[in-house]
Amino acid sequence: MHLSLPPTLIAILSILAVPLVVAAPPTLTIDPKDEHTLSIDDDDATIVVNIRSKRGIGRTAIVAKDGVWPKKLRIRLHLKGLENFEISNGTKTLTTSVSSQKNPPPRPGKLVVKIVPQKGANREIPLKGYFEIDVPAEFLKAKPETLKLHWIDFYRG
C-alpha cells in the first residue's frame, strides 16, 4: 500500500483536525505550518514512513491506529544532510545525526542510520538519496499512543 498526499491537503486536514487515516497503522498527523510530503508504504510486516521536507526542519507525529504498532517501523528522511533527528514515545527520546565528515567516530547509544544514495550517486553529504532509520522494537513495546518525530537538515531551505 502506498499513500502520498500533497502538503496543502495535509495542512488542510490538520487545520480541520481531521485525522489522516490509512488502512494499516500508523496514522500520520502533521504540523500545518510545515511543508512536507509524507507517505506510508506497507511492505508486509514493515511500515515505511517517507518524509520529504522542503524547508529541512520539521516535525510530525505518528499515531498508532487502535493502539497497534507494526512489527517493524522504518523512517526514511529524504534530506541532503541529517544534522539532528529525534523520536519520542512520550517516556523516552532517541536521537541521531550524520556528520558531514568522511569518517566520523561511532556514537554509542544513538539510533543507527543507513545512508541510501540514489542509483549512480555516492554516499557523501550533501546526499542524493535518503537516510533510513529502523525504530527499535523495544521502543514500540511500551505501546505509546503517539511517536513524535523532529528533524533538522543542515542544508535546509
Secondary structure, DSSP 4 states (H G I P E B T S, - for coil): -EEE--HHHHHHHHHTT--B--SSSPEEEE-TTS-EEEEEEEETTEEEEEEEESSSEEEEEEE-GGG---SEEEEEEE-S--SEEEEE-SS-EEEE---SSSSPPP-TTSPPEEEEEPTT--SPSSPSEEEEEEEPHHHHHT--SEEEEEEE-TT--
